[in-house]
Amino acid sequence: MKVSPLRPSAAGAFAPMSEPLLSARGLTKHFGGLKAVDDVSFDVHPGEILGIAGPNGSGKSTLFNIITKVPFGPTAGEVALDGRSLGGLGAHAIALSGVARTFQRENVFASLSAVDNVLVAVEAHAPKLQFDQQVARAGQILDLVGYPPTMHNMLAGGVPIFYRKQLMIASALALKPRVILMDEPASSLTGPEIDRMRDIVLAIRASGVTVVLIEHVLSLLMEVSDRLIVLDQGRVIASGAPRVVIADAKVVEAYLGVAHG
């Protein structure tokens, strides 16, 4: 299928010119009597950055968990990539099929160098590549996320948090995803580091990878998102252009706990 780009709409948001790349329908996750995710549906179009916001405990990370089946799948609902259901695939197959993710905490192999961390993912995706080609690909991906070349051979466990986040993102990109799900990449970062993370998110989109971004730093979401979804108590309470959504009375009430006057 030939993918068409997105175009600006009259409202200044992005209007899709193509079929959805990633689709979720009726996603639900129960933990006993608790509905952590409750009948969530959305589409993500090629080349889009879809932001997902919501107060703590609203089900954002659980949504990523059940899309990727890491560490568990949905109680009900369906996820499709380019029209093909992911329902029958395990977590490893989903990651190799074109949907990769990052986590709130920087999951890296602390005892491996930065380049070796990325090589693990490169080899998983392209095991038949010659080793020098795998190393070259790892270096290209580290360059894409702005990881300093002088730190490629440093142990991942000894670098500051921002660089560990870069490594986690690079490892996800090494799987050659069509969609990357990024879970709070700006958490625990300083202001200048948040600015650098914004540039990384935009560089990922510019490289041809579609982005779904969970973030508590609303300024970052507002800057990079083409559309914004807000969750509260596991349900979608607002969806649309970021500046319209963030002013929605239901969203203000969810964040502040008071009705918007």
VOKOL-514423 format. One line per field, with one value per residue (C-alpha): residue number from 1; residue in three letters; x, y, z. Coordinates in nm, 4 decimals. Layout:
i: (NUM | ...)
aa: (ala | ...)
x: (X | ...)
y: (Y | ...)
z: (Z | ...)
# end
This chain:
i: (1 | 2 | 3 | 4 | 5 | 6 | 7 | 8 | 9 | 10 | 11 | 12 | 13 | 14 | 15 | 16 | 17 | 18 | 19 | 20 | 21 | 22 | 23 | 24 | 25 | 26 | 27 | 28 | 29 | 30 | 31 | 32 | 33 | 34 | 35 | 36 | 37 | 38 | 39 | 40 | 41 | 42 | 43 | 44 | 45 | 46 | 47 | 48 | 49 | 50 | 51 | 52 | 53 | 54 | 55 | 56 | 57 | 58 | 59 | 60 | 61 | 62 | 63 | 64 | 65 | 66 | 67 | 68 | 69 | 70 | 71 | 72 | 73 | 74 | 75 | 76 | 77 | 78 | 79 | 80 | 81 | 82 | 83 | 84 | 85 | 86 | 87 | 88 | 89 | 90 | 91 | 92 | 93 | 94 | 95 | 96 | 97 | 98 | 99 | 100 | 101 | 102 | 103 | 104 | 105 | 106 | 107 | 108 | 109 | 110 | 111 | 112 | 113 | 114 | 115 | 116 | 117 | 118 | 119 | 120 | 121 | 122 | 123 | 124 | 125 | 126 | 127 | 128 | 129 | 130 | 131 | 132 | 133 | 134 | 135 | 136 | 137 | 138 | 139 | 140 | 141 | 142 | 143 | 144 | 145 | 146 | 147 | 148 | 149 | 150 | 151 | 152 | 153 | 154 | 155 | 156 | 157 | 158 | 159 | 160 | 161 | 162 | 163 | 164 | 165 | 166 | 167 | 168 | 169 | 170 | 171 | 172 | 173 | 174 | 175 | 176 | 177 | 178 | 179 | 180 | 181 | 182 | 183 | 184 | 185 | 186 | 187 | 188 | 189 | 190 | 191 | 192 | 193 | 194 | 195 | 196 | 197 | 198 | 199 | 200 | 201 | 202 | 203 | 204 | 205 | 206 | 207 | 208 | 209 | 210 | 211 | 212 | 213 | 214 | 215 | 216 | 217 | 218 | 219 | 220 | 221 | 222 | 223 | 224 | 225 | 226 | 227 | 228 | 229 | 230 | 231 | 232 | 233 | 234 | 235 | 236 | 237 | 238 | 239 | 240 | 241 | 242 | 243 | 244 | 245 | 246 | 247 | 248 | 249 | 250 | 251 | 252 | 253 | 254 | 255 | 256 | 257 | 258 | 259 | 260 | 261)
aa: (met | lys | val | ser | pro | leu | arg | pro | ser | ala | ala | gly | ala | phe | ala | pro | met | ser | glu | pro | leu | leu | ser | ala | arg | gly | leu | thr | lys | his | phe | gly | gly | leu | lys | ala | val | asp | asp | val | ser | phe | asp | val | his | pro | gly | glu | ile | leu | gly | ile | ala | gly | pro | asn | gly | ser | gly | lys | ser | thr | leu | phe | asn | ile | ile | thr | lys | val | pro | phe | gly | pro | thr | ala | gly | glu | val | ala | leu | asp | gly | arg | ser | leu | gly | gly | leu | gly | ala | his | ala | ile | ala | leu | ser | gly | val | ala | arg | thr | phe | gln | arg | glu | asn | val | phe | ala | ser | leu | ser | ala | val | asp | asn | val | leu | val | ala | val | glu | ala | his | ala | pro | lys | leu | gln | phe | asp | gln | gln | val | ala | arg | ala | gly | gln | ile | leu | asp | leu | val | gly | tyr | pro | pro | thr | met | his | asn | met | leu | ala | gly | gly | val | pro | ile | phe | tyr | arg | lys | gln | leu | met | ile | ala | ser | ala | leu | ala | leu | lys | pro | arg | val | ile | leu | met | asp | glu | pro | ala | ser | ser | leu | thr | gly | pro | glu | ile | asp | arg | met | arg | asp | ile | val | leu | ala | ile | arg | ala | ser | gly | val | thr | val | val | leu | ile | glu | his | val | leu | ser | leu | leu | met | glu | val | ser | asp | arg | leu | ile | val | leu | asp | gln | gly | arg | val | ile | ala | ser | gly | ala | pro | arg | val | val | ile | ala | asp | ala | lys | val | val | glu | ala | tyr | leu | gly | val | ala | his | gly)
x: (0.0000 | 0.1391 | 0.1342 | 0.0209 | 0.1428 | -0.0624 | -0.1736 | -0.2639 | -0.6379 | -0.8165 | -0.8008 | -0.4223 | -0.4210 | -0.3272 | -0.5929 | -0.5175 | -0.4829 | -0.4374 | -0.5782 | -0.4822 | -0.1482 | -0.2318 | -0.5899 | -0.7295 | -1.0903 | -1.2613 | -0.9402 | -1.0205 | -0.8134 | -0.9673 | -0.7800 | -1.0505 | -1.3227 | -1.0968 | -1.1202 | -0.7748 | -0.8550 | -1.2197 | -1.3330 | -1.0611 | -1.0587 | -0.8373 | -0.6506 | -0.2977 | -0.2128 | 0.1236 | 0.3605 | 0.1502 | 0.2490 | -0.0443 | -0.0172 | -0.1801 | -0.2330 | -0.4190 | -0.3747 | -0.1834 | -0.3651 | -0.5717 | -0.4580 | -0.2004 | 0.0837 | -0.1611 | -0.2841 | 0.0702 | 0.1053 | -0.1993 | -0.1112 | 0.2348 | 0.1436 | 0.4303 | 0.3740 | 0.0094 | -0.2520 | -0.6037 | -0.9096 | -1.1023 | -1.0540 | -0.8427 | -0.5257 | -0.4352 | -0.1248 | -0.1904 | -0.5200 | -0.3694 | -0.4725 | -0.1995 | -0.4282 | -0.2665 | 0.0903 | 0.3032 | 0.5025 | 0.8223 | 0.6399 | 0.4550 | 0.7865 | 0.9333 | 0.6167 | 0.6492 | 0.5297 | 0.8089 | 0.7878 | 0.9846 | 0.9097 | 0.8800 | 1.1968 | 1.5110 | 1.5440 | 1.9015 | 2.1610 | 2.3717 | 2.6776 | 2.6900 | 2.8237 | 2.5873 | 2.6540 | 2.6185 | 2.2770 | 2.1583 | 2.3317 | 2.1158 | 1.8062 | 1.9720 | 2.0630 | 1.7097 | 1.5658 | 1.8338 | 2.0280 | 2.1614 | 2.3447 | 2.7224 | 2.8565 | 3.0181 | 2.6852 | 2.5075 | 2.7598 | 2.7143 | 2.3368 | 2.3649 | 2.5856 | 2.3369 | 2.0533 | 2.2582 | 2.3301 | 1.9579 | 1.8774 | 2.1797 | 2.3829 | 2.7412 | 2.9920 | 3.2469 | 3.0104 | 2.9364 | 3.1708 | 3.0813 | 2.8856 | 2.5154 | 2.4743 | 2.7203 | 2.5713 | 2.3216 | 1.9469 | 1.9035 | 2.1551 | 1.9946 | 1.6640 | 1.8347 | 1.9680 | 1.6260 | 1.4763 | 1.7613 | 1.7127 | 1.3425 | 1.4257 | 1.6772 | 1.3785 | 1.2863 | 0.9339 | 0.6672 | 0.5162 | 0.7009 | 0.5095 | 0.7008 | 0.6037 | 0.6919 | 1.0368 | 1.0655 | 1.0057 | 1.2808 | 1.4527 | 1.5650 | 1.4251 | 1.7115 | 1.6910 | 1.3165 | 1.3968 | 1.6435 | 1.3846 | 1.1405 | 1.4010 | 1.4460 | 1.0703 | 1.0552 | 1.3652 | 1.2034 | 0.8946 | 1.1151 | 1.2905 | 0.9584 | 0.8468 | 0.4982 | 0.4899 | 0.2409 | 0.3574 | 0.2475 | 0.3720 | 0.2991 | 0.4989 | 0.2060 | 0.4240 | 0.6105 | 0.2867 | 0.1457 | 0.4576 | 0.4894 | 0.1439 | -0.0728 | -0.3660 | -0.4187 | -0.6173 | -0.6892 | -0.7681 | -0.9336 | -1.0207 | -0.9392 | -1.1681 | -1.1134 | -1.2688 | -1.1436 | -0.9750 | -0.8781 | -0.6557 | -0.4271 | -0.5266 | -0.8947 | -0.8605 | -0.6564 | -0.9268 | -1.2085 | -1.4020 | -1.3786 | -1.0006 | -0.9630 | -1.1785 | -0.9789 | -0.6491 | -0.7605 | -1.0437 | -1.2818 | -1.5352 | -1.4139 | -1.6014)
y: (0.0000 | 0.3380 | 0.5720 | 0.9279 | 1.2058 | 1.4030 | 1.7525 | 2.0502 | 2.0938 | 2.4265 | 2.4191 | 2.3833 | 2.0190 | 1.7283 | 1.5614 | 1.2055 | 1.1380 | 0.7629 | 0.4595 | 0.4147 | 0.2511 | 0.1398 | 0.0809 | -0.0087 | -0.1133 | -0.1694 | -0.2296 | -0.3328 | -0.4647 | -0.5952 | -0.6688 | -0.8379 | -0.5762 | -0.2911 | -0.1753 | -0.0271 | 0.0285 | 0.0481 | 0.0219 | 0.2418 | 0.2897 | 0.5092 | 0.5242 | 0.6422 | 0.7505 | 0.7202 | 1.0037 | 1.1224 | 1.1976 | 1.1004 | 1.2282 | 1.0492 | 1.2368 | 1.1788 | 1.1964 | 0.9315 | 0.5977 | 0.6792 | 0.3671 | 0.5137 | 0.2677 | -0.0217 | 0.0750 | 0.0361 | -0.2915 | -0.4480 | -0.3208 | -0.4791 | -0.7683 | -0.6640 | -0.7960 | -0.8871 | -0.8664 | -0.7225 | -0.8735 | -0.7723 | -0.5710 | -0.5783 | -0.4121 | -0.4027 | -0.2830 | -0.1752 | -0.3627 | -0.6901 | -0.8095 | -0.8493 | -1.0571 | -1.3921 | -1.2718 | -1.2873 | -0.9941 | -1.0826 | -1.1197 | -0.7895 | -0.6103 | -0.7593 | -0.6951 | -0.3173 | -0.2000 | -0.1216 | 0.0521 | 0.2210 | 0.2226 | 0.4789 | 0.3430 | 0.3239 | -0.0471 | -0.0984 | -0.3746 | -0.2017 | -0.4245 | -0.3717 | -0.0724 | 0.1683 | 0.0292 | -0.3297 | -0.2424 | -0.1368 | -0.4289 | -0.6705 | -0.5243 | -0.4958 | -0.8645 | -0.9582 | -0.7767 | -0.8577 | -1.1682 | -1.2384 | -0.9082 | -0.9218 | -0.8076 | -0.4937 | -0.4034 | -0.4557 | -0.2283 | 0.0358 | 0.0213 | 0.0550 | 0.3609 | 0.5195 | 0.4721 | 0.6165 | 0.9164 | 0.9556 | 0.9962 | 1.2208 | 0.9836 | 1.1183 | 0.9117 | 0.9469 | 0.7501 | 0.4576 | 0.2256 | 0.3378 | 0.0959 | 0.1815 | 0.1458 | 0.4280 | 0.7028 | 0.9679 | 0.9109 | 1.1160 | 0.8995 | 0.5809 | 0.7059 | 0.7695 | 0.4137 | 0.2685 | 0.4664 | 0.3648 | -0.0022 | 0.0244 | 0.1923 | -0.0825 | -0.3157 | -0.1040 | -0.0283 | 0.1414 | 0.2698 | 0.3450 | 0.3767 | 0.6093 | 0.6014 | 0.9262 | 0.9816 | 1.3229 | 1.1995 | 1.2988 | 1.5215 | 1.8817 | 2.1635 | 2.1581 | 1.7782 | 1.7984 | 2.0280 | 1.7700 | 1.4955 | 1.7023 | 1.7157 | 1.3371 | 1.2759 | 1.5036 | 1.3388 | 0.9976 | 1.1176 | 1.2783 | 0.9426 | 0.7872 | 0.6283 | 0.7060 | 0.8001 | 0.7435 | 0.9449 | 0.9213 | 1.2202 | 1.4126 | 1.7115 | 1.8819 | 2.1487 | 1.8747 | 1.7058 | 2.0364 | 2.1114 | 1.7812 | 1.6187 | 1.6376 | 1.5010 | 1.4419 | 1.1781 | 1.2149 | 0.9162 | 0.9228 | 0.6131 | 0.3975 | 0.5731 | 0.8289 | 1.1561 | 1.3828 | 1.3526 | 1.6010 | 1.9012 | 1.9501 | 2.3076 | 2.2230 | 1.9063 | 2.0644 | 2.3292 | 2.0721 | 2.0956 | 1.7186 | 1.7323 | 2.0256 | 1.8446 | 1.5216 | 1.6982 | 1.9451 | 1.7494 | 2.0428 | 2.1416 | 2.3968 | 2.7207)
z: (0.0000 | -0.0940 | 0.2043 | 0.1506 | 0.3776 | 0.6232 | 0.5319 | 0.7488 | 0.7985 | 0.8016 | 1.1816 | 1.1749 | 1.2872 | 1.0625 | 0.8492 | 0.7332 | 0.3609 | 0.4076 | 0.5814 | 0.9491 | 1.0148 | 1.3687 | 1.4821 | 1.8233 | 1.8717 | 2.2048 | 2.3984 | 2.7545 | 3.0427 | 3.3657 | 3.6875 | 3.8892 | 3.9256 | 3.8134 | 3.4510 | 3.3968 | 3.0270 | 2.9330 | 2.5683 | 2.4147 | 2.0365 | 1.8197 | 1.4887 | 1.4145 | 1.0617 | 0.8839 | 0.9718 | 1.2649 | 1.6230 | 1.8430 | 2.1995 | 2.4929 | 2.8193 | 3.1426 | 3.5193 | 3.7114 | 3.7096 | 3.4025 | 3.2131 | 2.9760 | 3.0330 | 3.0607 | 2.7133 | 2.5756 | 2.7660 | 2.6051 | 2.2564 | 2.2736 | 2.5107 | 2.7364 | 2.9963 | 2.9240 | 2.6525 | 2.6566 | 2.8197 | 2.5099 | 2.1943 | 1.8808 | 1.7540 | 1.3846 | 1.2013 | 0.8444 | 0.8557 | 0.9823 | 1.3267 | 1.5886 | 1.8081 | 1.7341 | 1.7838 | 2.0959 | 2.2315 | 2.0414 | 1.7097 | 1.7612 | 1.8198 | 1.5019 | 1.2993 | 1.3203 | 1.6650 | 1.9122 | 2.2482 | 2.5231 | 2.8952 | 3.1734 | 3.3340 | 3.1245 | 3.0501 | 2.9319 | 2.9647 | 3.2279 | 3.1808 | 2.8025 | 2.6133 | 2.4444 | 2.0988 | 2.2229 | 2.3716 | 2.0282 | 1.8578 | 2.0574 | 1.8888 | 1.5463 | 1.5566 | 1.6662 | 1.3644 | 1.1071 | 1.2201 | 0.8707 | 0.8363 | 0.8519 | 1.1878 | 1.0456 | 0.8852 | 1.2172 | 1.3901 | 1.1209 | 1.1590 | 1.5373 | 1.4904 | 1.2503 | 1.4973 | 1.7832 | 1.5600 | 1.4879 | 1.8583 | 1.9133 | 2.1296 | 2.1568 | 1.9525 | 2.2324 | 2.4589 | 2.2273 | 2.4150 | 2.7664 | 2.9845 | 2.9723 | 3.3473 | 3.4129 | 3.1961 | 3.3163 | 3.2844 | 2.9659 | 2.7818 | 2.9109 | 2.7703 | 2.4374 | 2.4398 | 2.5143 | 2.2255 | 1.9939 | 2.0845 | 1.9978 | 1.6665 | 1.5882 | 1.5453 | 1.2386 | 1.3625 | 1.1587 | 1.4848 | 1.8079 | 2.1349 | 2.3697 | 2.7380 | 2.9187 | 2.7620 | 2.9313 | 3.2872 | 3.5350 | 3.2789 | 3.3173 | 3.1033 | 2.8494 | 2.8330 | 2.7637 | 2.4717 | 2.3417 | 2.3834 | 2.1763 | 1.9002 | 1.9214 | 1.8872 | 1.5824 | 1.4318 | 1.4708 | 1.2841 | 1.0171 | 0.9701 | 0.8655 | 1.1926 | 1.3247 | 1.6948 | 1.9764 | 2.2764 | 2.6400 | 2.8350 | 3.1554 | 3.0307 | 2.8592 | 2.6986 | 2.5103 | 2.4029 | 2.2811 | 2.0775 | 1.8940 | 1.8794 | 1.5694 | 1.7722 | 2.1411 | 2.3303 | 2.7023 | 2.9241 | 3.2646 | 3.4671 | 3.1672 | 2.9191 | 2.6438 | 2.7613 | 2.4812 | 2.1435 | 1.8747 | 1.8116 | 2.1152 | 2.2001 | 2.1764 | 2.3836 | 2.6617 | 2.7128 | 2.7292 | 3.0565 | 3.1133 | 3.0746 | 3.3143 | 3.5695 | 3.5330 | 3.5972 | 3.8628 | 4.0246 | 3.9882 | 3.7250 | 3.4734 | 3.5181)
# end
